């Protein structure tokens, strides 16, 4: 149904909450996992965070829910919250004995925070980093910005052509009004927001947490 009607995925938001009210937690996690990528693609990350928060309010150490949290922060390129989510995932996976999930979390942590010796040591005990995971692009905004600055300066020259008859006007007639050009701010502070977990599980333990959700 989602494939034939792209907007149909929003119906599964209500399905997820119905599963939670019916104490079918694993089914709720599965549904969110199936629609998470489409929600991100459709810029519905805030609604996705709400669903993930509801899942984690029922089970704060659920590995699959934490992987969804990691995916959402990765998509937002929010490295600070991403590192915190990966820490939680690594701890929860270790406690649950889920080696593959723990290796995934530690592999990404050693790339984002390479100076943490305890992550490296634990990862060695598990057999080293996952090769496929280690090849993923890190959500480092600085590296993207740097690639823009590395562009050759003469690229714009090829896009400008002058007519010799048009350029023959005097310098005073072609004078620019520099004051009319708006100045670009030296710095930009991204708007921030917080999502507060307020779980409504009938049987789960309500463990309030505060998770940051930065709009893109």
Secondary structure in CASP SS format (residue, H / E / C, confidence):
PFRMAT SS
TARGET T0000
AUTHOR 0000-0000-0000
METHOD secondary structure of the structure
MODEL  1
X C 1.00
X C 1.00
X C 1.00
X C 1.00
X C 1.00
X H 1.00
X H 1.00
X H 1.00
X H 1.00
X H 1.00
X H 1.00
X H 1.00
X H 1.00
X H 1.00
X H 1.00
X H 1.00
X H 1.00
X H 1.00
X H 1.00
X H 1.00
X H 1.00
X C 1.00
X C 1.00
X C 1.00
X H 1.00
X H 1.00
X H 1.00
X H 1.00
X H 1.00
X H 1.00
X H 1.00
X H 1.00
X H 1.00
X H 1.00
X H 1.00
X H 1.00
X H 1.00
X H 1.00
X H 1.00
X H 1.00
X H 1.00
X C 1.00
X C 1.00
X C 1.00
X H 1.00
X H 1.00
X H 1.00
X H 1.00
X H 1.00
X H 1.00
X H 1.00
X H 1.00
X H 1.00
X H 1.00
X H 1.00
X H 1.00
X H 1.00
X H 1.00
X C 1.00
X C 1.00
X C 1.00
X C 1.00
X H 1.00
X H 1.00
X H 1.00
X H 1.00
X H 1.00
X H 1.00
X H 1.00
X H 1.00
X H 1.00
X H 1.00
X H 1.00
X H 1.00
X H 1.00
X H 1.00
X C 1.00
X C 1.00
X H 1.00
X H 1.00
X H 1.00
X H 1.00
X H 1.00
X H 1.00
X H 1.00
X H 1.00
X H 1.00
X H 1.00
X H 1.00
X H 1.00
X H 1.00
X H 1.00
X H 1.00
X H 1.00
X H 1.00
X H 1.00
X C 1.00
X C 1.00
X H 1.00
X H 1.00
X H 1.00
X H 1.00
X H 1.00
X H 1.00
X H 1.00
X H 1.00
X H 1.00
X H 1.00
X H 1.00
X H 1.00
X H 1.00
X H 1.00
X C 1.00
X C 1.00
X C 1.00
X C 1.00
X H 1.00
X H 1.00
X H 1.00
X H 1.00
X H 1.00
X H 1.00
X H 1.00
X H 1.00
X H 1.00
X C 1.00
X C 1.00
X C 1.00
X C 1.00
X C 1.00
X H 1.00
X H 1.00
X H 1.00
X H 1.00
X C 1.00
X C 1.00
X C 1.00
X C 1.00
X C 1.00
X C 1.00
X H 1.00
X H 1.00
X H 1.00
X H 1.00
X H 1.00
X H 1.00
X H 1.00
X H 1.00
X H 1.00
X C 1.00
X C 1.00
X C 1.00
X H 1.00
X H 1.00
X H 1.00
X H 1.00
X H 1.00
X H 1.00
X H 1.00
X C 1.00
X C 1.00
X C 1.00
X C 1.00
X C 1.00
X C 1.00
X H 1.00
X H 1.00
X H 1.00
X C 1.00
X C 1.00
X C 1.00
X C 1.00
X C 1.00
X C 1.00
X C 1.00
X C 1.00
X C 1.00
X H 1.00
X H 1.00
X H 1.00
X C 1.00
X C 1.00
X C 1.00
X C 1.00
X C 1.00
X C 1.00
X C 1.00
X C 1.00
X C 1.00
X C 1.00
X C 1.00
X C 1.00
X C 1.00
X E 1.00
X E 1.00
X E 1.00
X C 1.00
X C 1.00
X C 1.00
X C 1.00
X C 1.00
X C 1.00
X C 1.00
X C 1.00
X C 1.00
X C 1.00
X C 1.00
X C 1.00
X C 1.00
X E 1.00
X E 1.00
X E 1.00
X C 1.00
X C 1.00
X C 1.00
X C 1.00
END
